[in-house]
Each structure stands twice: as structure tokens, then as C-alpha cells.
């Protein structure tokens, strides 16, 4: 702890103390001088003292003035030193804490109970430490998740290419298709990470690219993009959408809805139609995509919106995405001031999101 003592603002503490001791000394000296001369004048005018007694009185009174002045000076200086030291204590702790932060460790929160400027500074600093810890945890988790996601396709590519190089296998259409799928998976993963980064960046800025649109027209355009896929897989989609004008980021809205429709098609199991609804509520607009599929447990309804989360870890690029689609959708919806969620069912799962009517 010796190296931490060097960080304490002793210079500031002593400078403030010396300045205030000087002020106290001057104040006590001037006050003592004034009291002394006033008392001597009054004693000489009303005491009927002789010259000798007046001199004795003056000498004795001066001694008392000096004694009490010194006592007041010492007591005031010690009291002032104690109060200033106590006042500077949180600043000392801030210096120690910032040094620990600079060295790469997150310090404990500083305990300080006050509503003054120093207390507000400590409160803001504690909030900064908490936010930095959260950011570091998110960064560490993101790096770990990204490394995990890249490891499998890269290992597959390395295995295939080494086998082709060593002659253990011969290239054919099936192998090249597998290689293409792995490269395509990496490309999609990078694209999704870029999109997530983009919306994280947008979240810190005010929206400047929102526009008032007819939400039904936007939903119809999004459904039209999946017409060929639906026909190819012989899946029907029923759409019942209320008309309403909303102020939204069109690109973000299309991305959210496309992700939900794509998931409904990708994990489609059954023979009934996918139901897409758009309902005008009192102060919001609700979009729902309900499709037949494998049951999703209730405890996974929230986890499914986390980054890189997959219900079935065995899913690859053919049966599952990067695990970022729903996370990106959640980012976009929340930046619009809306909510997003999942209502799981035994044979059908309903993904929904809302957008404020006064976005």
C-alpha cells in the first residue's frame, strides 16, 4: 500500500491547510489587536486607573489575548485540517481507483454518502465503472461467441482442403458444394455481425432516416420477396394486416419482418399455413408471424433473442442461421421504442413485435 500513499493529494491538503491557517492567523491577529486596544481604551476611560495599574492591566490583558489567540489558532487549524482531510477522502479514493483502472483491473465502487458536488462526482464515477464492466463482459462474451462460431466452418474447410491436397479424397460436385456452403456460412456470419454492429452504432445516435409509411404496404412488399421460396417449398402464407401509417426506419422494419418470415419457413413443420397478422392497437401496432414447427420450451423464449443462441446446437448453415438474426431484430425493434417476444406452443410458435404509433 506504500505506493498508493504517494497518490494521496498531500500537497493539495497541505496547501489548503497552510492558506487557511494563514487566513485564520491574520483574522485572529487583527481581532486580538482590535479587542486589546478597545479594552485598554475602555479601561483607561472608565476604570480610573493610575498609570502603573493601567500598564499592568494592559500587560496582563495582552498576555491573555495572546494565549487565547494561540489556542484559537491551534484549535481552528486542527479542526480545519481534519475537515479538509475528510472532504478530500473521496478524491483520494478516486485517484487510487483510477490508477487501478489504468492498470487494467476494475476497482470496487467508492462508498460516499453525500449529495454535494463531490458526492455527484463519485456517483457518476461509480456508474462509469459499472458500465465499463458491463462493456468488458459483453466484449469478452462476443469474442468468445464469434470464435466459437468461426471455429466449426474453418475446421471443416481446413479438413476438406487438406484431404484434397493430400489426395485422400477426390474433388466432386458434392465436396465442392460443401466447401461452398461453409464459405457461404462464414460470409453470412460476417454480414450479420456487421449488421449488429451497425444497429449498435445507430442506437447511440438520433434517428435521422425515419419516414412516415403505410405499414401494410411495407408488409406486403416483404411478403412478396418470399413468394418464390414459399412456392418452391409448397408453403402457404395467410396475411391479415390493418392499414396504419407509422414513422419507422424502413430498412430496419423490413429486416425484422424478413427475419421472422425466414425463420417460419426455415423451421416449418406441418401442413397448415403460416399466419401473418398486423393489428392496430391503442398506442402501438403489433405484427405477428405464427408458423407450425417444433415446440419451443418457455424457458427458451427469452434466451432465443440472445446473440448466437441456438435451441438446437447441431443446426448448421442448412438448418439454422448464425444465431444473430433474432438478436439483430431485437436491437432494431427496441431502438424504435417497441417490444419483441415469442409465444411458444405445442405445434405452433408465434413471434411478435410492436412499434409505437407515435414513433
BALOBA-1460 file (C-alpha; in Angstrom, 3 decimals):
// residues 359
<rec num="1" residu="x" x="0.000" y="0.000" z="0.000"/>
<rec num="2" residu="x" x="3.025" y="2.287" z="0.243"/>
<rec num="3" residu="x" x="2.879" y="3.130" z="-3.452"/>
<rec num="4" residu="x" x="-0.756" y="4.155" z="-3.054"/>
<rec num="5" residu="x" x="0.176" y="6.691" z="-0.371"/>
<rec num="6" residu="x" x="2.170" y="8.566" z="-2.965"/>
<rec num="7" residu="x" x="-1.080" y="9.097" z="-4.869"/>
<rec num="8" residu="x" x="-2.812" y="10.882" z="-1.997"/>
<rec num="9" residu="x" x="-3.124" y="14.626" z="-2.622"/>
<rec num="10" residu="x" x="-0.995" y="15.609" z="0.363"/>
<rec num="11" residu="x" x="0.314" y="18.627" z="-1.489"/>
<rec num="12" residu="x" x="-3.191" y="19.910" z="-2.054"/>
<rec num="13" residu="x" x="-4.188" y="19.106" z="1.527"/>
<rec num="14" residu="x" x="-1.196" y="20.965" z="2.985"/>
<rec num="15" residu="x" x="-1.533" y="23.906" z="0.606"/>
<rec num="16" residu="x" x="-5.183" y="24.371" z="1.526"/>
<rec num="17" residu="x" x="-4.345" y="23.973" z="5.219"/>
<rec num="18" residu="x" x="-1.481" y="26.471" z="5.101"/>
<rec num="19" residu="x" x="-3.550" y="29.032" z="3.230"/>
<rec num="20" residu="x" x="-6.401" y="28.716" z="5.708"/>
<rec num="21" residu="x" x="-4.037" y="28.754" z="8.696"/>
<rec num="22" residu="x" x="-2.600" y="31.984" z="7.336"/>
<rec num="23" residu="x" x="-6.116" y="33.400" z="6.979"/>
<rec num="24" residu="x" x="-7.018" y="32.256" z="10.496"/>
<rec num="25" residu="x" x="-3.768" y="33.745" z="11.873"/>
<rec num="26" residu="x" x="-4.409" y="37.103" z="10.216"/>
<rec num="27" residu="x" x="-8.043" y="37.083" z="11.359"/>
<rec num="28" residu="x" x="-7.184" y="36.132" z="14.932"/>
<rec num="29" residu="x" x="-4.318" y="38.642" z="14.997"/>
<rec num="30" residu="x" x="-6.444" y="41.524" z="13.737"/>
<rec num="31" residu="x" x="-9.319" y="40.582" z="16.036"/>
<rec num="32" residu="x" x="-6.945" y="40.291" z="19.036"/>
<rec num="33" residu="x" x="-5.352" y="43.625" z="18.193"/>
<rec num="34" residu="x" x="-8.739" y="45.302" z="17.931"/>
<rec num="35" residu="x" x="-10.036" y="43.725" z="21.150"/>
<rec num="36" residu="x" x="-6.826" y="44.599" z="23.027"/>
<rec num="37" residu="x" x="-6.811" y="48.266" z="22.066"/>
<rec num="38" residu="x" x="-10.553" y="48.615" z="22.618"/>
<rec num="39" residu="x" x="-10.343" y="47.038" z="26.081"/>
<rec num="40" residu="x" x="-7.350" y="49.197" z="27.040"/>
<rec num="41" residu="x" x="-9.139" y="52.331" z="25.876"/>
<rec num="42" residu="x" x="-12.310" y="51.480" z="27.795"/>
<rec num="43" residu="x" x="-10.359" y="50.538" z="30.926"/>
<rec num="44" residu="x" x="-8.414" y="53.800" z="30.817"/>
<rec num="45" residu="x" x="-11.549" y="55.881" z="30.309"/>
<rec num="46" residu="x" x="-13.861" y="54.260" z="32.842"/>
<rec num="47" residu="x" x="-11.606" y="52.426" z="35.278"/>
<rec num="48" residu="x" x="-9.977" y="55.447" z="36.950"/>
<rec num="49" residu="x" x="-6.715" y="53.516" z="36.871"/>
<rec num="50" residu="x" x="-3.446" y="55.121" z="37.631"/>
<rec num="51" residu="x" x="-0.580" y="54.938" z="35.176"/>
<rec num="52" residu="x" x="1.014" y="51.932" z="36.861"/>
<rec num="53" residu="x" x="-2.219" y="49.993" z="37.192"/>
<rec num="54" residu="x" x="-3.138" y="50.845" z="33.608"/>
<rec num="55" residu="x" x="0.184" y="49.467" z="32.417"/>
<rec num="56" residu="x" x="-0.308" y="46.316" z="34.497"/>
<rec num="57" residu="x" x="-3.799" y="45.867" z="33.084"/>
<rec num="58" residu="x" x="-2.575" y="46.352" z="29.559"/>
<rec num="59" residu="x" x="0.272" y="43.882" z="30.030"/>
<rec num="60" residu="x" x="-1.943" y="41.231" z="31.641"/>
<rec num="61" residu="x" x="-4.707" y="41.626" z="29.091"/>
<rec num="62" residu="x" x="-2.200" y="41.378" z="26.234"/>
<rec num="63" residu="x" x="-0.925" y="38.087" z="27.647"/>
<rec num="64" residu="x" x="-4.464" y="36.698" z="27.787"/>
<rec num="65" residu="x" x="-5.171" y="37.909" z="24.252"/>
<rec num="66" residu="x" x="-2.019" y="36.188" z="23.002"/>
<rec num="67" residu="x" x="-2.778" y="32.970" z="24.916"/>
<rec num="68" residu="x" x="-6.387" y="32.740" z="23.731"/>
<rec num="69" residu="x" x="-5.330" y="33.782" z="20.238"/>
<rec num="70" residu="x" x="-2.779" y="30.963" z="20.077"/>
<rec num="71" residu="x" x="-5.305" y="28.481" z="21.474"/>
<rec num="72" residu="x" x="-7.898" y="29.577" z="18.920"/>
<rec num="73" residu="x" x="-5.327" y="29.385" z="16.154"/>
<rec num="74" residu="x" x="-4.224" y="25.850" z="17.108"/>
<rec num="75" residu="x" x="-7.766" y="24.538" z="17.639"/>
<rec num="76" residu="x" x="-9.060" y="26.146" z="14.444"/>
<rec num="77" residu="x" x="-6.112" y="24.846" z="12.428"/>
<rec num="78" residu="x" x="-6.508" y="21.282" z="13.711"/>
<rec num="79" residu="x" x="-10.264" y="21.351" z="13.158"/>
<rec num="80" residu="x" x="-9.780" y="22.758" z="9.679"/>
<rec num="81" residu="x" x="-7.127" y="20.145" z="8.849"/>
<rec num="82" residu="x" x="-9.458" y="17.344" z="9.962"/>
<rec num="83" residu="x" x="-12.430" y="18.654" z="7.965"/>
<rec num="84" residu="x" x="-10.380" y="19.235" z="4.822"/>
<rec num="85" residu="x" x="-8.824" y="15.772" z="5.106"/>
<rec num="86" residu="x" x="-12.288" y="14.250" z="5.434"/>
<rec num="87" residu="x" x="-13.529" y="16.294" z="2.482"/>
<rec num="88" residu="x" x="-10.636" y="15.134" z="0.292"/>
<rec num="89" residu="x" x="-11.004" y="11.459" z="1.260"/>
<rec num="90" residu="x" x="-13.274" y="10.555" z="-1.697"/>
<rec num="91" residu="x" x="-10.878" y="12.371" z="-4.033"/>
<rec num="92" residu="x" x="-8.032" y="10.241" z="-2.686"/>
<rec num="93" residu="x" x="-10.129" y="7.134" z="-3.300"/>
<rec num="94" residu="x" x="-10.894" y="8.358" z="-6.820"/>
<rec num="95" residu="x" x="-7.161" y="8.696" z="-7.516"/>
<rec num="96" residu="x" x="-6.472" y="5.191" z="-6.193"/>
<rec num="97" residu="x" x="-9.446" y="3.798" z="-8.139"/>
<rec num="98" residu="x" x="-8.422" y="5.433" z="-11.420"/>
<rec num="99" residu="x" x="-4.884" y="4.068" z="-11.004"/>
<rec num="100" residu="x" x="-6.300" y="0.566" z="-10.581"/>
<rec num="101" residu="x" x="-8.480" y="1.114" z="-13.644"/>
<rec num="102" residu="x" x="-5.455" y="2.295" z="-15.617"/>
<rec num="103" residu="x" x="-3.594" y="-0.873" z="-14.615"/>
<rec num="104" residu="x" x="-6.380" y="-2.987" z="-16.107"/>
<rec num="105" residu="x" x="-8.369" y="-4.002" z="-13.013"/>
<rec num="106" residu="x" x="-11.874" y="-2.881" z="-12.160"/>
<rec num="107" residu="x" x="-11.918" y="-1.293" z="-8.670"/>
<rec num="108" residu="x" x="-14.663" y="-1.598" z="-6.101"/>
<rec num="109" residu="x" x="-17.286" y="1.098" z="-6.016"/>
<rec num="110" residu="x" x="-16.440" y="4.070" z="-3.799"/>
<rec num="111" residu="x" x="-18.711" y="4.456" z="-0.776"/>
<rec num="112" residu="x" x="-19.596" y="8.092" z="-0.231"/>
<rec num="113" residu="x" x="-22.871" y="9.403" z="1.130"/>
<rec num="114" residu="x" x="-23.377" y="12.999" z="0.122"/>
<rec num="115" residu="x" x="-25.470" y="14.991" z="-2.321"/>
<rec num="116" residu="x" x="-22.918" y="17.737" z="-2.896"/>
<rec num="117" residu="x" x="-20.696" y="18.132" z="-5.959"/>
<rec num="118" residu="x" x="-18.117" y="15.617" z="-4.679"/>
<rec num="119" residu="x" x="-20.864" y="13.088" z="-3.988"/>
<rec num="120" residu="x" x="-22.270" y="13.551" z="-7.504"/>
<rec num="121" residu="x" x="-18.786" y="13.097" z="-8.947"/>
<rec num="122" residu="x" x="-18.326" y="9.832" z="-7.034"/>
<rec num="123" residu="x" x="-21.775" y="8.650" z="-8.099"/>
<rec num="124" residu="x" x="-21.019" y="9.326" z="-11.758"/>
<rec num="125" residu="x" x="-17.645" y="7.603" z="-11.428"/>
<rec num="126" residu="x" x="-19.252" y="4.519" z="-9.868"/>
<rec num="127" residu="x" x="-21.721" y="4.438" z="-12.746"/>
<rec num="128" residu="x" x="-18.827" y="4.656" z="-15.203"/>
<rec num="129" residu="x" x="-17.088" y="1.680" z="-13.556"/>
<rec num="130" residu="x" x="-20.277" y="-0.404" z="-13.727"/>
<rec num="131" residu="x" x="-20.795" y="0.467" z="-17.401"/>
<rec num="132" residu="x" x="-17.163" y="-0.345" z="-18.244"/>
<rec num="133" residu="x" x="-17.518" y="-3.718" z="-16.508"/>
<rec num="134" residu="x" x="-20.668" y="-4.491" z="-18.492"/>
<rec num="135" residu="x" x="-18.980" y="-3.450" z="-21.733"/>
<rec num="136" residu="x" x="-15.975" y="-5.640" z="-20.956"/>
<rec num="137" residu="x" x="-18.201" y="-8.611" z="-20.166"/>
<rec num="138" residu="x" x="-20.121" y="-8.091" z="-23.428"/>
<rec num="139" residu="x" x="-16.881" y="-7.757" z="-25.378"/>
<rec num="140" residu="x" x="-15.409" y="-10.900" z="-23.838"/>
<rec num="141" residu="x" x="-18.589" y="-12.860" z="-24.492"/>
<rec num="142" residu="x" x="-18.829" y="-11.572" z="-28.052"/>
<rec num="143" residu="x" x="-15.228" y="-12.521" z="-28.810"/>
<rec num="144" residu="x" x="-15.794" y="-15.963" z="-27.304"/>
<rec num="145" residu="x" x="-19.021" y="-16.478" z="-29.247"/>
<rec num="146" residu="x" x="-17.551" y="-15.257" z="-32.521"/>
<rec num="147" residu="x" x="-14.530" y="-17.537" z="-32.059"/>
<rec num="148" residu="x" x="-16.847" y="-20.464" z="-31.429"/>
<rec num="149" residu="x" x="-18.950" y="-19.681" z="-34.493"/>
<rec num="150" residu="x" x="-15.931" y="-19.375" z="-36.776"/>
<rec num="151" residu="x" x="-14.168" y="-22.461" z="-35.439"/>
<rec num="152" residu="x" x="-16.537" y="-25.077" z="-36.927"/>
<rec num="153" residu="x" x="-16.680" y="-23.848" z="-40.553"/>
<rec num="154" residu="x" x="-12.946" y="-23.115" z="-40.575"/>
<rec num="155" residu="x" x="-12.206" y="-26.593" z="-39.232"/>
<rec num="156" residu="x" x="-14.422" y="-28.102" z="-41.913"/>
<rec num="157" residu="x" x="-12.727" y="-26.083" z="-44.647"/>
<rec num="158" residu="x" x="-9.289" y="-26.998" z="-43.337"/>
<rec num="159" residu="x" x="-10.192" y="-30.700" z="-43.236"/>
<rec num="160" residu="x" x="-11.640" y="-30.751" z="-46.735"/>
<rec num="161" residu="x" x="-8.779" y="-28.770" z="-48.271"/>
<rec num="162" residu="x" x="-6.104" y="-30.850" z="-46.542"/>
<rec num="163" residu="x" x="-7.784" y="-34.060" z="-47.695"/>
<rec num="164" residu="x" x="-7.954" y="-32.746" z="-51.268"/>
<rec num="165" residu="x" x="-4.323" y="-31.651" z="-51.135"/>
<rec num="166" residu="x" x="-3.078" y="-34.981" z="-49.749"/>
<rec num="167" residu="x" x="-5.158" y="-36.967" z="-52.225"/>
<rec num="168" residu="x" x="-7.171" y="-38.686" z="-49.518"/>
<rec num="169" residu="x" x="-10.335" y="-37.673" z="-51.354"/>
<rec num="170" residu="x" x="-11.060" y="-36.573" z="-54.873"/>
<rec num="171" residu="x" x="-12.955" y="-33.443" z="-55.686"/>
<rec num="172" residu="x" x="-16.507" y="-33.856" z="-56.898"/>
<rec num="173" residu="x" x="-19.629" y="-31.745" z="-57.043"/>
<rec num="174" residu="x" x="-20.758" y="-32.807" z="-53.552"/>
<rec num="175" residu="x" x="-17.459" y="-31.837" z="-51.910"/>
<rec num="176" residu="x" x="-17.284" y="-28.523" z="-53.724"/>
<rec num="177" residu="x" x="-20.858" y="-27.820" z="-52.693"/>
<rec num="178" residu="x" x="-19.902" y="-28.494" z="-49.052"/>
<rec num="179" residu="x" x="-16.940" y="-26.148" z="-49.353"/>
<rec num="180" residu="x" x="-19.169" y="-23.513" z="-50.897"/>
<rec num="181" residu="x" x="-21.704" y="-23.922" z="-48.059"/>
<rec num="182" residu="x" x="-19.037" y="-23.409" z="-45.405"/>
<rec num="183" residu="x" x="-17.683" y="-20.308" z="-47.140"/>
<rec num="184" residu="x" x="-21.230" y="-19.040" z="-47.547"/>
<rec num="185" residu="x" x="-21.865" y="-19.622" z="-43.856"/>
<rec num="186" residu="x" x="-18.810" y="-17.567" z="-42.919"/>
<rec num="187" residu="x" x="-19.924" y="-14.797" z="-45.264"/>
<rec num="188" residu="x" x="-23.415" y="-14.705" z="-43.727"/>
<rec num="189" residu="x" x="-21.949" y="-14.685" z="-40.238"/>
<rec num="190" residu="x" x="-19.727" y="-11.709" z="-41.041"/>
<rec num="191" residu="x" x="-22.674" y="-9.898" z="-42.641"/>
<rec num="192" residu="x" x="-24.791" y="-10.480" z="-39.534"/>
<rec num="193" residu="x" x="-22.024" y="-9.212" z="-37.254"/>
<rec num="194" residu="x" x="-21.718" y="-6.085" z="-39.413"/>
<rec num="195" residu="x" x="-25.481" y="-5.537" z="-39.187"/>
<rec num="196" residu="x" x="-25.425" y="-5.961" z="-35.427"/>
<rec num="197" residu="x" x="-22.531" y="-3.509" z="-35.150"/>
<rec num="198" residu="x" x="-24.400" y="-1.061" z="-37.364"/>
<rec num="199" residu="x" x="-27.522" y="-1.116" z="-35.204"/>
<rec num="200" residu="x" x="-25.467" y="-0.858" z="-32.023"/>
<rec num="201" residu="x" x="-23.903" y="2.261" z="-33.523"/>
<rec num="202" residu="x" x="-27.268" y="3.654" z="-34.576"/>
<rec num="203" residu="x" x="-28.577" y="3.101" z="-31.050"/>
<rec num="204" residu="x" x="-26.227" y="5.804" z="-29.778"/>
<rec num="205" residu="x" x="-27.448" y="8.332" z="-32.319"/>
<rec num="206" residu="x" x="-30.719" y="10.055" z="-33.034"/>
<rec num="207" residu="x" x="-32.673" y="8.581" z="-35.926"/>
<rec num="208" residu="x" x="-32.391" y="10.765" z="-38.984"/>
<rec num="209" residu="x" x="-33.654" y="8.302" z="-41.597"/>
<rec num="210" residu="x" x="-37.143" y="7.560" z="-40.322"/>
<rec num="211" residu="x" x="-40.073" y="8.204" z="-42.622"/>
<rec num="212" residu="x" x="-43.837" y="8.030" z="-42.440"/>
<rec num="213" residu="x" x="-45.066" y="4.995" z="-44.375"/>
<rec num="214" residu="x" x="-48.141" y="2.845" z="-44.805"/>
<rec num="215" residu="x" x="-47.231" y="-0.217" z="-42.754"/>
<rec num="216" residu="x" x="-49.489" y="-2.531" z="-44.766"/>
<rec num="217" residu="x" x="-47.633" y="-1.684" z="-47.955"/>
<rec num="218" residu="x" x="-44.303" y="-2.415" z="-46.274"/>
<rec num="219" residu="x" x="-45.543" y="-5.790" z="-45.002"/>
<rec num="220" residu="x" x="-46.931" y="-6.716" z="-48.424"/>
<rec num="221" residu="x" x="-43.608" y="-5.856" z="-50.079"/>
<rec num="222" residu="x" x="-41.767" y="-8.017" z="-47.573"/>
<rec num="223" residu="x" x="-44.119" y="-10.968" z="-48.154"/>
<rec num="224" residu="x" x="-43.694" y="-10.634" z="-51.924"/>
<rec num="225" residu="x" x="-39.944" y="-11.221" z="-51.551"/>
<rec num="226" residu="x" x="-40.659" y="-14.709" z="-50.174"/>
<rec num="227" residu="x" x="-43.201" y="-15.695" z="-52.829"/>
<rec num="228" residu="x" x="-40.780" y="-17.862" z="-54.836"/>
<rec num="229" residu="x" x="-39.432" y="-19.572" z="-51.691"/>
<rec num="230" residu="x" x="-42.947" y="-20.303" z="-50.455"/>
<rec num="231" residu="x" x="-43.986" y="-21.712" z="-53.848"/>
<rec num="232" residu="x" x="-40.852" y="-23.838" z="-54.088"/>
<rec num="233" residu="x" x="-41.405" y="-25.384" z="-50.667"/>
<rec num="234" residu="x" x="-45.180" y="-25.548" z="-51.165"/>
<rec num="235" residu="x" x="-45.934" y="-23.490" z="-48.079"/>
<rec num="236" residu="x" x="-48.906" y="-21.157" z="-47.929"/>
<rec num="237" residu="x" x="-48.900" y="-17.844" z="-46.078"/>
<rec num="238" residu="x" x="-52.066" y="-16.066" z="-44.982"/>
<rec num="239" residu="x" x="-51.780" y="-12.350" z="-44.333"/>
<rec num="240" residu="x" x="-54.301" y="-10.186" z="-42.472"/>
<rec num="241" residu="x" x="-52.934" y="-6.705" z="-41.957"/>
<rec num="242" residu="x" x="-54.572" y="-3.476" z="-40.770"/>
<rec num="243" residu="x" x="-53.594" y="-0.298" z="-42.547"/>
<rec num="244" residu="x" x="-51.871" y="2.354" z="-40.484"/>
<rec num="245" residu="x" x="-49.221" y="4.989" z="-41.007"/>
<rec num="246" residu="x" x="-46.113" y="4.762" z="-38.828"/>
<rec num="247" residu="x" x="-42.863" y="6.691" z="-38.624"/>
<rec num="248" residu="x" x="-40.190" y="3.981" z="-38.889"/>
<rec num="249" residu="x" x="-36.820" y="3.116" z="-40.300"/>
<rec num="250" residu="x" x="-37.995" y="1.198" z="-43.371"/>
<rec num="251" residu="x" x="-34.806" y="-0.815" z="-43.824"/>
<rec num="252" residu="x" x="-34.833" y="-1.894" z="-40.188"/>
<rec num="253" residu="x" x="-38.509" y="-2.864" z="-40.289"/>
<rec num="254" residu="x" x="-38.010" y="-4.927" z="-43.445"/>
<rec num="255" residu="x" x="-35.045" y="-6.664" z="-41.826"/>
<rec num="256" residu="x" x="-37.038" y="-7.614" z="-38.709"/>
<rec num="257" residu="x" x="-40.058" y="-8.927" z="-40.588"/>
<rec num="258" residu="x" x="-37.920" y="-10.749" z="-43.165"/>
<rec num="259" residu="x" x="-36.049" y="-12.489" z="-40.373"/>
<rec num="260" residu="x" x="-39.272" y="-13.685" z="-38.745"/>
<rec num="261" residu="x" x="-40.752" y="-14.926" z="-42.017"/>
<rec num="262" residu="x" x="-37.489" y="-16.619" z="-42.954"/>
<rec num="263" residu="x" x="-37.407" y="-18.399" z="-39.589"/>
<rec num="264" residu="x" x="-41.027" y="-19.530" z="-40.010"/>
<rec num="265" residu="x" x="-40.122" y="-21.040" z="-43.403"/>
<rec num="266" residu="x" x="-36.774" y="-22.474" z="-42.296"/>
<rec num="267" residu="x" x="-38.227" y="-24.313" z="-39.301"/>
<rec num="268" residu="x" x="-41.589" y="-25.131" z="-40.871"/>
<rec num="269" residu="x" x="-43.016" y="-28.466" z="-39.763"/>
<rec num="270" residu="x" x="-46.592" y="-29.369" z="-40.613"/>
<rec num="271" residu="x" x="-49.121" y="-28.689" z="-43.301"/>
<rec num="272" residu="x" x="-51.007" y="-25.593" z="-42.132"/>
<rec num="273" residu="x" x="-50.369" y="-22.077" z="-43.387"/>
<rec num="274" residu="x" x="-48.061" y="-19.501" z="-41.834"/>
<rec num="275" residu="x" x="-50.201" y="-16.755" z="-40.327"/>
<rec num="276" residu="x" x="-49.021" y="-13.147" z="-40.589"/>
<rec num="277" residu="x" x="-51.109" y="-10.508" z="-38.833"/>
<rec num="278" residu="x" x="-50.816" y="-6.787" z="-38.347"/>
<rec num="279" residu="x" x="-53.082" y="-5.277" z="-35.709"/>
<rec num="280" residu="x" x="-53.667" y="-1.641" z="-34.912"/>
<rec num="281" residu="x" x="-53.751" y="-1.278" z="-31.113"/>
<rec num="282" residu="x" x="-54.493" y="1.748" z="-28.935"/>
<rec num="283" residu="x" x="-50.993" y="3.222" z="-28.902"/>
<rec num="284" residu="x" x="-48.994" y="0.743" z="-30.939"/>
<rec num="285" residu="x" x="-49.001" y="-1.551" z="-33.943"/>
<rec num="286" residu="x" x="-48.435" y="-5.290" z="-33.459"/>
<rec num="287" residu="x" x="-47.019" y="-7.636" z="-36.088"/>
<rec num="288" residu="x" x="-47.160" y="-11.408" z="-35.519"/>
<rec num="289" residu="x" x="-45.763" y="-14.319" z="-37.506"/>
<rec num="290" residu="x" x="-47.153" y="-17.692" z="-36.471"/>
<rec num="291" residu="x" x="-45.930" y="-20.885" z="-38.100"/>
<rec num="292" residu="x" x="-46.153" y="-24.617" z="-37.407"/>
<rec num="293" residu="x" x="-42.934" y="-26.023" z="-36.041"/>
<rec num="294" residu="x" x="-41.228" y="-27.946" z="-33.274"/>
<rec num="295" residu="x" x="-42.217" y="-26.980" z="-29.760"/>
<rec num="296" residu="x" x="-40.072" y="-24.361" z="-28.034"/>
<rec num="297" residu="x" x="-39.882" y="-24.515" z="-24.241"/>
<rec num="298" residu="x" x="-40.989" y="-21.488" z="-22.267"/>
<rec num="299" residu="x" x="-37.570" y="-21.035" z="-20.629"/>
<rec num="300" residu="x" x="-36.053" y="-20.631" z="-24.086"/>
<rec num="301" residu="x" x="-38.488" y="-17.914" z="-25.142"/>
<rec num="302" residu="x" x="-36.190" y="-15.171" z="-23.783"/>
<rec num="303" residu="x" x="-32.859" y="-16.854" z="-24.495"/>
<rec num="304" residu="x" x="-33.706" y="-17.151" z="-28.170"/>
<rec num="305" residu="x" x="-33.118" y="-13.400" z="-28.633"/>
<rec num="306" residu="x" x="-29.572" y="-13.555" z="-27.231"/>
<rec num="307" residu="x" x="-26.617" y="-13.329" z="-29.574"/>
<rec num="308" residu="x" x="-25.500" y="-16.623" z="-31.122"/>
<rec num="309" residu="x" x="-28.122" y="-18.574" z="-29.167"/>
<rec num="310" residu="x" x="-29.489" y="-21.672" z="-30.862"/>
<rec num="311" residu="x" x="-32.102" y="-24.006" z="-29.440"/>
<rec num="312" residu="x" x="-30.511" y="-26.893" z="-31.309"/>
<rec num="313" residu="x" x="-26.714" y="-26.590" z="-31.323"/>
<rec num="314" residu="x" x="-26.490" y="-29.234" z="-34.042"/>
<rec num="315" residu="x" x="-28.049" y="-26.925" z="-36.634"/>
<rec num="316" residu="x" x="-25.690" y="-25.908" z="-39.408"/>
<rec num="317" residu="x" x="-25.964" y="-23.410" z="-42.211"/>
<rec num="318" residu="x" x="-28.536" y="-25.598" z="-43.909"/>
<rec num="319" residu="x" x="-30.923" y="-25.846" z="-40.949"/>
<rec num="320" residu="x" x="-30.034" y="-22.812" z="-38.883"/>
<rec num="321" residu="x" x="-28.617" y="-19.323" z="-39.203"/>
<rec num="322" residu="x" x="-25.763" y="-17.600" z="-37.460"/>
<rec num="323" residu="x" x="-27.703" y="-17.169" z="-34.225"/>
<rec num="324" residu="x" x="-27.681" y="-13.392" z="-34.705"/>
<rec num="325" residu="x" x="-30.882" y="-12.805" z="-36.680"/>
<rec num="326" residu="x" x="-33.251" y="-12.527" z="-33.730"/>
<rec num="327" residu="x" x="-30.682" y="-10.569" z="-31.742"/>
<rec num="328" residu="x" x="-30.478" y="-8.027" z="-34.552"/>
<rec num="329" residu="x" x="-34.276" y="-7.916" z="-34.764"/>
<rec num="330" residu="x" x="-34.456" y="-7.222" z="-31.035"/>
<rec num="331" residu="x" x="-31.922" y="-4.395" z="-31.377"/>
<rec num="332" residu="x" x="-33.902" y="-2.779" z="-34.196"/>
<rec num="333" residu="x" x="-37.305" y="-3.055" z="-32.511"/>
<rec num="334" residu="x" x="-36.030" y="-1.701" z="-29.202"/>
<rec num="335" residu="x" x="-34.368" y="1.241" z="-30.945"/>
<rec num="336" residu="x" x="-37.806" y="2.062" z="-32.349"/>
<rec num="337" residu="x" x="-39.182" y="2.037" z="-28.799"/>
<rec num="338" residu="x" x="-41.075" y="-1.221" z="-29.298"/>
<rec num="339" residu="x" x="-41.076" y="-4.714" z="-27.817"/>
<rec num="340" residu="x" x="-40.444" y="-8.147" z="-29.287"/>
<rec num="341" residu="x" x="-41.204" y="-11.612" z="-27.976"/>
<rec num="342" residu="x" x="-42.154" y="-15.218" z="-28.575"/>
<rec num="343" residu="x" x="-45.296" y="-17.132" z="-27.619"/>
<rec num="344" residu="x" x="-44.331" y="-20.811" z="-27.745"/>
<rec num="345" residu="x" x="-46.891" y="-23.503" z="-28.461"/>
<rec num="346" residu="x" x="-47.049" y="-27.264" z="-28.782"/>
<rec num="347" residu="x" x="-47.367" y="-27.215" z="-32.554"/>
<rec num="348" residu="x" x="-47.062" y="-23.533" z="-33.434"/>
<rec num="349" residu="x" x="-44.742" y="-20.733" z="-32.360"/>
<rec num="350" residu="x" x="-45.686" y="-17.083" z="-32.642"/>
<rec num="351" residu="x" x="-43.069" y="-14.358" z="-32.929"/>
<rec num="352" residu="x" x="-44.396" y="-10.844" z="-32.436"/>
<rec num="353" residu="x" x="-43.165" y="-7.271" z="-32.175"/>
<rec num="354" residu="x" x="-44.770" y="-3.910" z="-31.573"/>
<rec num="355" residu="x" x="-43.983" y="-0.420" z="-32.797"/>
<rec num="356" residu="x" x="-45.294" y="2.754" z="-31.123"/>
<rec num="357" residu="x" x="-47.979" y="4.545" z="-33.096"/>
<rec num="358" residu="x" x="-46.227" y="7.859" z="-32.378"/>
<rec num="359" residu="x" x="-42.713" y="6.666" z="-33.256"/>
